[in-house]
Amino acid sequence: MALNRDNIGPIVLTALYFIVSVSEVICELLVYRPLIFVLKPLMPFLLMVLYFVVSDRKNVLFFFVMTLSLITNVLFIPDSKTYLFYGLVVFLVHRILLLYYMMRLLKLRDFIPAIIATIPFLMVFFYTFMITNGIPEESFFVLIFQNILISVICGISFSHYIMHDDKRNSWLLLCGILFGCLHFIVFVEKFYLSGFSPIIFRPLAMGLNAMAFYTFYEFVVATEKSNGNDA
């Protein structure tokens, strides 16, 4: 890609996003909370700025999704069951809005392939859920809905890629894989291995988080272009 005034800004913002993301992963590994409180919410903020610069459409749903991601990132920082519960509730709303936005971008009409592709993910996530002891009562139903939503997101990502193999759906597939892995890692860290999870889980989760939302951003931009800004 040739450098010009139109793409220097996005390139700089993209580089800055990944610098911040790598720094955040390192801070998670070192458990350096002062910088974590700065870098973690900065990641979705930078994606919002990048989208604002790159997109001609500037869909307000993207900003809502990323704002909820920013809030969730902050709520997941403290090691507190109260903040964890609030974070799960905000994350649930975030997932609902993200799924709606994704379906709107894809203009999804045929739900049968997505339903079929969703079933294996439901089995995996609910099996993990059922063998986990000590899930807080207030988080029980929130986690059930979380499992359903992430399974549907993964199902749509896989089915749409198989049926329509193009650039935007390649980004969508990567996005679905990363979101699924992120959900699994966070669940194992916060609940299945609660209290004695390996320290590597948090930096791993943040690395997946950074890549998942970047691929989501790429999917949104590619879809807007392919739809002629009529997404």
Residue pairs with C-beta under 8 A, 6 or more apart in sequence:
1 7
3 11
9 53
10 50
10 53
10 54
13 46
13 49
13 50
13 53
14 50
16 46
17 43
17 46
17 47
17 50
17 210
17 214
18 210
18 214
20 39
20 42
20 43
20 46
21 43
21 206
21 207
21 210
23 35
23 39
24 35
24 36
24 39
24 40
24 42
24 43
24 206
24 210
25 203
25 206
25 207
25 210
26 203
27 33
27 35
27 36
27 39
28 36
28 202
28 203
28 205
28 206
29 199
29 200
29 202
29 203
31 199
33 77
36 77
37 74
37 77
40 73
40 74
40 77
40 206
41 70
41 73
41 74
43 73
43 209
43 210
43 213
44 66
44 67
44 69
44 70
44 73
44 213
45 66
45 70
47 66
47 213
47 214
47 217
48 62
48 63
48 66
48 67
50 217
51 58
51 62
51 63
51 66
51 217
51 220
51 221
52 58
54 221
55 62
55 220
55 221
55 224
56 224
56 229
57 224
57 229
57 231
59 101
59 220
59 224
59 231
61 97
61 100
61 101
61 104
62 101
62 217
62 220
64 97
65 94
65 97
65 98
65 101
66 213
68 90
68 91
68 93
68 94
68 97
69 94
69 213
71 90
72 87
72 90
72 91
72 94
73 209
75 83
75 84
75 86
75 87
75 90
76 83
76 84
76 87
76 186
77 83
81 136
84 139
84 190
85 136
85 138
85 139
85 142
88 139
88 142
88 143
88 146
89 142
91 146
92 142
92 145
92 146
92 149
95 146
95 149
95 150
95 153
96 149
98 153
98 216
99 149
99 152
99 153
99 156
101 220
102 153
102 156
102 172
103 156
104 231
105 219
105 220
105 223
105 224
105 227
105 231
106 156
106 160
106 172
106 223
107 227
108 114
108 156
108 160
113 159
113 160
113 162
113 163
114 152
114 155
114 156
114 159
114 160
115 155
116 155
116 159
117 154
117 155
117 156
117 158
117 159
117 162
118 151
118 152
118 154
118 155
118 156
119 155
121 150
121 151
121 154
121 155
121 180
122 147
122 148
122 151
124 184
125 147
125 150
125 151
125 183
125 184
125 187
126 147
128 184
128 187
128 188
128 192
129 135
129 143
129 144
129 147
129 187
131 192
132 187
132 191
132 192
134 191
134 194
135 143
135 191
143 187
143 191
146 183
147 183
150 179
150 180
150 183
153 176
153 179
153 180
154 176
154 177
154 179
154 180
156 172
156 176
157 172
157 173
157 175
157 176
157 177
157 179
158 173
158 176
160 169
160 172
161 169
161 170
161 172
161 173
166 226
167 222
167 226
168 219
168 222
168 223
168 226
171 215
171 216
171 218
171 219
171 222
172 219
174 211
174 215
175 212
175 215
175 216
175 219
178 208
178 211
178 212
178 215
179 212
179 216
181 208
182 205
182 208
182 209
182 212
185 201
185 204
185 205
185 208
186 205
188 197
188 201
189 197
189 201
189 202
189 205
190 197
193 201
220 231
223 231
224 231
